[in-house]
């Protein structure tokens, strides 16, 4: 199917839906003077914005002559009032708005009384309106704004909406419901999670003839963004521009934040910034901070560096938010050294590191497997008086899990509990991943059940983790079951889910199904990101489709999204699985020479692919290069070394790796044990294979079909058919279904010992069990006859093959006949 995929794979953005309302040409009225202290300045992206009033305080004076991609102005001193600071009139007191009339304050006080009956809203508001009969309606708008905000302050959102609707039902309502009132109401509904109500309200207001201004638009965009409805936020932004409503700085900042959360390609983010500049709106420090944060998802540390330098050259001083965002980018990019440099600069600038700072640094080291350094940072953090939080512990737990040090991971978890630090859903997700990756599905599901007892709820990452675990264990029916259960639980598949499904199905060998998921993702209007491309590349790599992998990588370089270490890692796997060894070695040279950055992930991949290709010198070269760069090998890398040494019966070298693993606290995985069983199954000490099988069972691991097949081979190879049959029965009792390799091992062993009746009996049995013989099945029998110079019996076997196997083809018989002729000659 991959050959038929049309390039480019990335579809254009889904066309915007039809507008749910159309505004009139009155989008940017003169701003109404705010009737209360303005809200705080923009904070980091995770905080909710209140955009409509902030714009009154932003003096936009773009400097057209400044250099750099953003053309920023020099920083402008702005008078801003922070809630809780000295100019906050309500500091420590009941909510009060000094712009309200006495009557307005009386009405608000009546509405917030505990004894107030909502049925009396009409009579109370009528009195307020009647008091304004001979006064300008603008003052009534101030009162209404104060009442709505006051009710919001007292968490009476429903009553605020009732008051708002009461005014909307009156004649000439547009004289009272100005942009500020509408924006406050939309913002309030958004904070309550009632986004659909907010959207419907704005739609109905337009139908009623009210002019919708930029502040109302921005409030709804913010509401969409705060509630994770990013696509709707972007669609509304585009519709707002189409209708001639000019975005403000706050609007652009919200959408930039949304782009970052959506994982939009960097070229689209820059197009938005350039559009902002062209419109005469200059970036501020929040814009720069948001842009740096946007670089996290694609690990775009170079782009983040550029934004950081541009921010400083523009005259903006990086703050704690800036440094923490940059640290986070380096953490995601696995660049701990650069992260430490940011910490040093941060300290010289007088920005004291916080828990967020240290968590980002710990993450940077843990992601690279530098766990000793991560633990040192944790100690350093405690020494300066910062207590580790749930993110600290979870990051360390995940780091140890990824390295294959389960015992250390559980120690972190126990220490977390002793410190009375309550696990969050991220902690549980890390534990699910750890048990699942080790095949301990009972323990994994216990953790899943514990989520509910700890008053947590599974999130989208929980479901994605389950999908990934079952996928990498080849359990496609479980993948489908989890996906159905996830949808039943109300979770809508989003980009990460699609990416996980693509990866899961490809790991299960269901490449067509993986590509069907990719197609469904595009049809759903979800824009692929770097993770999507990497998931598709990994799927192609498993099938050795290196030509298609090269095309996708070329497409990425053309501007779709910048390839990272995982992209090149998949290309290496594609070459290895496609037996394109020369191409694989050529790409390796580019990595060693620095043309492609010799990232830790790539060096580990080189160990793995060289081992799979049985290239001993190249495997050892990559492993030494990894150590030379100061990177710690993970369990996968060490297993690759054990595998290649084991296949070559290099027992002393294998023991060196095992001793290293024991000294450093690595937990042996099933792959480790399987490689050791393979080594001993081909040696004189073949009985050691079953001893290792018993050790696996004693450790609580579940042996897989490879484990049992290896022990069966060990006994069959040495003519111990009774022991092999015993392991075969044990394998079936464990619930595993013997595959063609299992049966072929018995057939080959019987045929090699001239026990052709027994070999044919095995073939009959495997067919009866629904296992289809392959070419190797019959090759073993034919070769056995030829070895004994019993050509006629070999020919007779082929002539009567259709009786033994009704599904065998003439092509199979022809190949076997050619094989006999070749061996006989």
Order of alpha helices (4+ residues) and beta strands (2+ residues): alpha-alpha-alpha-alpha-alpha-alpha-alpha-alpha-alpha-alpha-alpha-alpha-alpha-alpha-alpha-alpha-alpha-alpha-alpha-alpha-alpha-alpha-alpha-alpha-alpha-alpha-alpha-alpha-alpha-alpha-alpha-alpha-alpha-alpha-alpha-alpha-alpha-alpha-alpha-alpha-alpha-alpha-alpha
